[in-house]
Structure formats: C-alpha cells, structure tokens
C-alpha cells in the first residue's frame, strides 16, 4: 500500500478568476500573427485584490503571465463589516464606476467584471454601477481604483485635524 502525502487540503492564498480572453492579431509580412490576451483578477476575499494582463501565443501561458502580473500589484482595501464605508465614484479612461454601501444581506448588486472584483476583494454587500463604458478592462481598473481610494473615516478625520462629533440627542438643537 502506498500513501499519498503530497495532497494538500489547504486553500490557496489567492483565488484567481479569468474575466476575459481576447484573440489579438498583428499583421506581418507573412500574414497575421495571432496571440491571446488574458485579463485575470486575483483576491484573497479578505481585503486584498489585484488585476493582471498577460499576452502569449497560447491561452494557458497568457493566463499564467496575467497571474504573475497581478501578484506584483496586490493592494489592500478598507472594508467596514461586509460593505464599504461610504459611496464612491471614480473614473478610468471612459469608464466611470459608482459604488454604494448596502445593508447586510443585500449581496453584490453589480455586473460583469465589477462583480468579480468585489467578490474577490471580500465585499459581501454593495451596490455598484458601471457607467460610460462596457470595456471589461477599463471597468476592472476603475473598480480597483475606487476600492483603493477607500479609507477609514476616522483616519480621514485625523488627516484633517478634526475629531469625531458627538451626536446631539433628538429634539435638543441649538
């Protein structure tokens, strides 16, 4: 009897998802040279996310290149519970992305590449809208840019040299 010990039940640190695979061609003297471009999003579902783009002669190599590119640019994001702390809108080229916090149990209400990025970032409840462009690459970059801009509101107040205001009791206005 042989025992297999190299089988691991551990979960990998990062989950990777392929968003898009494009066939791109370059015209050369002998005809067209065909390559593949892969767009991959990488995340640990606990507040770290990245995207990568890879080009190669075959699909599997393009995906591998995209994953290594993504591992080099992983960013941490701020998550408040299961959602984001405040609404945010960002732009990247012609893509505009709007993200809004949602109550617990709402889930991810967003489409296409935006949904994948939010899932892999570890955000459970959020409403998002991609405006201006249907380009998956631009929407992915805009979503990651929006998530990277999120900071803790307490840290924002500290940067501005302010303290958090205490809420006034109802009916006691000055």
C-alpha positions in Angstrom: 0.0 0.0 0.0 1.2 3.4 -0.9 0.2 6.6 0.9 0.0 9.9 -0.9 1.2 12.6 1.4 1.6 15.4 -1.1 -2.1 16.0 -1.5 -2.9 19.2 0.4 -6.3 20.2 1.6 -5.1 23.8 2.2 -6.8 26.6 0.4 -4.5 28.7 -1.8 -3.8 32.2 -0.5 -5.3 33.9 -3.5 -8.3 33.0 -5.7 -7.9 33.8 -9.3 -10.7 34.4 -11.9 -10.3 34.9 -15.6 -12.5 37.8 -16.7 -11.8 37.9 -20.4 -9.7 36.2 -23.1 -9.2 38.1 -26.3 -7.7 36.9 -29.6 -5.4 39.7 -30.9 -3.7 39.7 -34.3 -0.7 41.6 -35.6 -0.2 41.8 -39.4 3.3 40.9 -40.5 4.9 40.2 -43.9 3.8 36.5 -44.0 0.2 37.2 -42.8 -1.3 37.6 -39.3 0.4 36.6 -36.1 -2.3 35.6 -33.6 -1.8 35.9 -29.8 -4.1 35.7 -26.8 -4.6 38.4 -24.1 -6.0 37.3 -20.7 -7.4 39.6 -18.0 -7.3 38.0 -14.6 -8.4 39.2 -11.2 -6.7 37.9 -8.0 -8.0 38.3 -4.5 -7.9 36.6 -1.0 -11.5 37.5 -0.2 -10.3 39.3 2.9 -9.4 42.8 1.7 -6.6 42.3 -0.8 -7.2 42.4 -4.6 -5.3 42.9 -7.9 -5.7 42.5 -11.6 -3.2 41.3 -14.3 -3.0 41.4 -18.0 -1.0 38.8 -20.0 -0.3 38.2 -23.6 1.1 35.0 -25.1 0.9 32.6 -28.1 -1.5 30.2 -26.2 -4.2 30.8 -23.7 -2.7 29.0 -20.7 0.5 30.9 -20.9 -1.4 34.2 -21.2 -3.3 33.3 -18.0 -0.1 32.4 -16.2 1.5 35.7 -17.2 -1.6 37.6 -16.1 -1.5 35.9 -12.7 2.2 36.7 -12.1 1.5 40.3 -13.2 -1.4 40.5 -10.7 0.7 39.2 -7.8 3.1 42.1 -8.3 0.4 44.7 -7.7 -1.8 43.5 -4.9 -3.5 46.3 -2.9 -5.2 46.3 0.5 -8.6 47.8 0.8 -10.7 49.0 3.7 -13.9 47.1 4.4 -16.4 48.1 7.0 -18.1 44.9 8.2 -19.4 43.3 5.0 -19.7 46.5 2.9 -17.7 49.7 2.0 -17.8 52.7 4.4 -19.2 55.3 2.1 -20.3 55.8 -1.6 -17.5 56.5 -4.1 -17.3 57.3 -7.8 -14.2 57.1 -9.9 -13.1 57.2 -13.5 -10.6 55.4 -15.6 -10.4 56.5 -19.2 -14.0 56.4 -20.4 -15.2 54.0 -17.6 -17.0 55.5 -14.6 -17.7 53.4 -11.6 -20.1 54.1 -8.8 -20.1 52.0 -5.6 -22.6 52.5 -2.7 -22.7 50.7 0.7 -25.7 48.3 1.2 -27.3 46.8 4.3 -26.3 43.3 5.4 -28.0 40.6 3.3 -28.2 42.6 0.1 -25.4 40.8 -1.6 -23.4 42.2 -4.6 -25.6 44.1 -6.9 -23.2 44.8 -9.8 -22.5 43.4 -13.2 -19.8 41.8 -15.2 -16.2 42.5 -14.2 -17.2 44.7 -11.3 -18.9 41.8 -9.5 -15.8 39.6 -9.8 -13.5 42.3 -8.4 -15.9 42.9 -5.4 -16.3 39.2 -4.7 -12.6 38.6 -4.7 -12.0 41.6 -2.5 -14.2 40.1 0.2 -17.0 42.6 0.0 -20.4 40.9 0.6 -23.0 43.7 0.4 -22.6 46.6 -2.1 -24.5 48.2 -4.9 -22.4 49.1 -7.9 -23.0 50.7 -11.4 -20.6 50.8 -14.3 -21.2 53.9 -16.3 -19.8 55.2 -19.6 -18.0 52.1 -20.9 -18.6 48.4 -21.5 -14.9 47.6 -21.7 -14.1 45.0 -19.1 -10.5 46.0 -18.7 -11.4 49.7 -18.1 -14.3 48.7 -15.7 -11.9 46.4 -13.8 -9.2 49.1 -13.4 -11.8 51.7 -12.3 -13.3 49.3 -9.7 -9.9 48.5 -8.2 -9.0 52.2 -8.3 -12.3 53.0 -6.4 -11.6 50.3 -3.8 -8.0 51.6 -3.3 -9.4 55.1 -2.6 -11.5 53.9 0.4 -10.0 54.8 3.8 -11.2 54.6 7.4 -13.4 57.6 8.1 -11.6 58.0 11.5 -8.3 58.2 9.7 -9.7 60.8 7.3 -10.8 63.0 10.2 -7.3 62.6 11.8 -5.7 63.7 8.5 -7.9 66.8 8.5 -7.0 67.5 12.2 -10.6 67.0 13.4 -12.3 64.8 15.9 -15.5 62.9 15.5 -18.5 64.9 16.5 -20.7 63.5 19.2 -24.3 63.1 18.0 -26.9 65.5 19.6 -29.9 64.0 21.4 -33.1 64.2 19.3 -35.1 67.4 19.9 -32.3 69.3 21.6 -31.0 71.6 18.9 -29.2 74.9 19.5 
